[in-house]
Structures are given as structure tokens and as C-alpha cells.
Amino acid sequence: MGYKLKPNKSVLKRFKITKTGKVKRHHSKTSHLMSARSPAKKRQLRGTEIVAEGFARNIRRLAGASHLNPIRAAHMKAIKARKAAAAISAATK
């Protein structure tokens, strides 16, 4: 009997993994004392940010999504685009 994968629940609560495998996180310093921050800083902290790939690899492993790889996804997307462009150019000739 094999080992059943148990993803780390705290990682799943704090991070979201996109379809291609990029890892998104929320900004820190947004819970209280926001009146001390400038409006520009509040706007910058509002959105999400993509985690650096070195950290993202560990987060994907803990979340049970290590099969996703954004570099490979970008590579495959580029290959598809080249094939589509070649098919279009062949059809117009």
C-alpha cells in the first residue's frame, strides 16, 4: 500500500497556485494601523504578488502541486504559438 499525499494545510490557506504553477501571496502589513500609511502604499498593498521561483518550488511541493512548473508551461505555450504561426503561414502560401 502506497503513501497517501497529505498537503500542508497552512500553505494552502496562505498561498494560491495558478493553473500554470505560479504561486500568489498576499502582502503583509495590511491588518491594522493603516492610517499611518500613505494612500499610494495602501493601493500597492491591496493586490497580490507572485512569489519568487526559488520559494515557489518549495511551496508547490508542500501544497501537493509539484507537478506544475511555470517555466515548462511558458515553454509549451511558446511551442504551440510557433506551430500555429507556421500553420497559418503554410496555409496562406
C-alpha positions as CSV (number, residue, x, y, z in Angstrom):
1,M,0.0,0.0,0.0
2,G,1.4,3.4,-1.0
3,Y,1.7,6.5,1.0
4,K,-1.2,9.0,0.7
5,L,-0.1,12.5,0.0
6,K,-1.1,14.9,2.7
7,P,-0.6,18.6,1.7
8,N,0.3,21.1,4.2
9,K,-2.9,22.9,5.1
10,S,-1.3,26.1,6.4
11,V,0.4,26.5,3.0
12,L,-2.9,26.0,1.2
13,K,-4.5,28.8,3.3
14,R,-1.7,31.3,2.7
15,F,-0.9,30.8,-0.9
16,K,-2.8,30.2,-4.2
17,I,-1.4,28.3,-7.1
18,T,-2.3,29.3,-10.6
19,K,-3.1,27.0,-13.5
20,T,0.5,27.3,-14.8
21,G,2.1,26.8,-11.4
22,K,2.9,30.3,-10.3
23,V,2.4,31.0,-6.6
24,K,0.5,34.0,-5.4
25,R,0.7,35.5,-2.0
26,H,-0.9,38.4,-0.1
27,H,1.0,41.4,1.2
28,S,1.9,41.7,4.8
29,K,1.4,44.8,7.0
30,T,-2.3,45.2,6.0
31,S,-4.2,44.2,9.1
32,H,-4.1,47.3,11.3
33,L,-2.5,50.8,11.7
34,M,-3.3,51.6,8.1
35,S,-4.0,55.2,8.9
36,A,-0.2,55.7,9.2
37,R,0.3,54.6,5.6
38,S,0.1,56.8,2.6
39,P,-2.7,56.2,0.0
40,A,-0.2,55.1,-2.5
41,K,1.2,52.5,-0.1
42,K,-2.3,51.2,0.7
43,R,-3.0,50.8,-3.0
44,Q,0.3,48.8,-3.5
45,L,-0.5,46.5,-0.6
46,R,-4.1,45.8,-1.8
47,G,-3.2,43.3,-4.5
48,T,-1.4,40.0,-4.6
49,E,2.2,39.3,-5.6
50,I,3.9,36.4,-7.4
51,V,6.4,34.5,-5.2
52,A,9.9,34.1,-6.4
53,E,10.5,30.8,-8.2
54,G,13.0,29.5,-5.6
55,F,10.5,29.8,-2.8
56,A,7.6,28.8,-5.0
57,R,9.1,25.4,-5.8
58,N,9.1,24.6,-2.0
59,I,5.5,25.9,-1.6
60,R,4.3,23.8,-4.6
61,R,5.9,20.7,-3.0
62,L,4.2,21.4,0.3
63,A,0.8,22.1,-1.4
64,G,1.0,18.9,-3.4
65,A,1.3,20.6,-6.7
66,S,4.9,19.9,-7.5
67,H,3.8,18.6,-11.0
68,L,3.1,22.2,-12.0
69,N,6.0,24.1,-13.5
70,P,5.6,27.7,-14.8
71,I,8.8,27.6,-16.8
72,R,7.7,24.4,-18.6
73,A,4.2,25.9,-19.1
74,A,5.7,29.0,-20.8
75,H,7.9,26.8,-22.9
76,M,5.0,24.7,-24.1
77,K,2.9,27.8,-24.8
78,A,5.7,29.2,-27.0
79,I,5.9,25.9,-28.9
80,K,2.2,26.0,-29.6
81,A,2.4,29.6,-30.8
82,R,5.2,28.7,-33.2
83,K,3.3,25.8,-34.6
84,A,0.2,27.9,-35.0
85,A,2.2,30.6,-36.8
86,A,3.8,28.0,-39.1
87,A,0.4,26.5,-39.9
88,I,-1.0,29.9,-40.8
89,S,2.0,30.8,-43.0
90,A,1.8,27.5,-44.8
91,A,-2.0,27.9,-45.4
92,T,-1.5,31.4,-46.9
93,K,1.1,30.2,-49.4
